[in-house]
Amino acid sequence: MDSFDTKLLLALLLPGLLVILFTRVTFHHVVGLILTVALIAASVYAGYTHNWLLYGADALSLTVGFWYATRMMKIARQHEQEDLRMEPLAVKGAVLLWDEIGIFLLSEHN
């Protein structure tokens, strides 16, 4: 893994994927970005990155990953709001309702 081409390819892919992964785990895109930047800073401090071209590739990947994570979170929030406006579902003599705090309630349907 000492090849510059390999390091460049990984610098273009991994930071963006890490931002997306951390965003999915923490449910917040800024926290995902901060965790990824902290990992990259630790790797730079440890001496794994030696070239300004690799720094630029990391920055580009972080930017693309952050853009995608922001877009992903915006879409998830829109779907969440649509789910809150969901109509009750009739289920064989009962009605499935969506509570304000996100709990499904089962009530008798007459």
C-alpha positions in Angstrom: 0.0 0.0 0.0 3.0 2.3 -0.4 2.0 3.1 -4.0 1.0 6.7 -4.5 -1.8 5.7 -6.9 -3.4 3.5 -4.2 -3.1 6.3 -1.6 -4.7 8.7 -4.0 -7.6 6.3 -4.8 -8.2 5.7 -1.1 -8.0 9.5 -0.4 -10.7 10.1 -3.0 -13.1 7.4 -1.7 -12.7 6.7 2.0 -13.3 10.2 3.6 -16.5 10.7 1.7 -17.7 7.2 2.6 -16.7 7.7 6.2 -18.8 10.9 6.4 -21.8 9.0 5.1 -21.2 6.1 7.5 -20.8 8.4 10.5 -23.9 10.4 9.5 -25.9 7.2 9.3 -24.7 6.1 12.7 -25.1 9.5 14.5 -28.1 10.8 12.6 -26.4 14.1 12.1 -24.3 15.2 9.1 -22.1 17.7 11.0 -21.1 15.1 13.6 -20.2 12.7 10.8 -18.0 15.4 9.2 -16.3 16.2 12.5 -15.5 12.6 13.2 -14.1 12.0 9.8 -11.9 15.2 10.0 -10.7 14.0 13.3 -9.7 10.6 11.8 -7.9 12.3 8.9 -6.1 14.7 11.3 -4.9 11.7 13.3 -3.6 10.0 10.2 -1.8 13.1 9.1 -0.3 13.5 12.6 0.8 9.9 12.5 2.6 10.5 9.2 0.5 8.5 6.8 -0.1 11.4 4.4 2.9 13.2 3.0 1.7 15.1 -0.1 -0.4 18.1 -0.7 -2.2 16.3 -3.5 -3.4 13.8 -1.0 -4.6 16.6 1.3 -6.6 18.0 -1.6 -8.1 14.6 -2.5 -9.1 14.2 1.1 -10.8 17.6 1.1 -12.6 16.9 -2.2 -13.9 13.6 -0.9 -15.0 15.2 2.4 -16.8 17.9 0.5 -18.7 15.4 -1.7 -19.4 13.1 1.2 -20.8 16.1 3.3 -22.9 17.2 0.4 -24.4 13.7 0.0 -24.9 13.3 3.7 -26.7 16.6 3.9 -28.9 15.7 1.0 -29.6 12.3 2.6 -30.6 13.8 5.9 -32.9 16.3 4.2 -34.7 13.5 2.3 -34.9 11.5 5.6 -36.5 14.5 7.4 -39.0 14.9 4.6 -40.0 11.2 4.8 -40.3 11.5 8.5 -42.7 14.5 8.2 -44.8 12.6 5.7 -45.0 9.6 8.0 -46.3 11.9 10.8 -49.1 12.9 8.6 -50.0 9.3 7.9 -53.7 8.3 7.8 -54.9 5.5 10.1 -54.8 2.1 8.6 -57.6 -0.4 9.0 -56.4 -3.8 10.2 -59.1 -6.5 10.5 -61.5 -4.9 12.9 -58.9 -2.6 14.4 -57.3 0.7 13.5 -53.5 1.3 13.6 -52.8 4.9 14.7 -49.6 6.9 14.7 -49.1 8.7 18.1 -47.5 12.1 18.4 -44.3 10.5 19.9 -44.0 7.8 17.3 -45.8 4.9 18.9 -48.2 2.7 17.0 -51.5 2.3 18.9 -54.0 -0.4 18.2 -57.7 0.5 18.9 -60.9 -1.3 18.2 -62.7 -0.3 15.0 -66.5 -0.3 14.9 
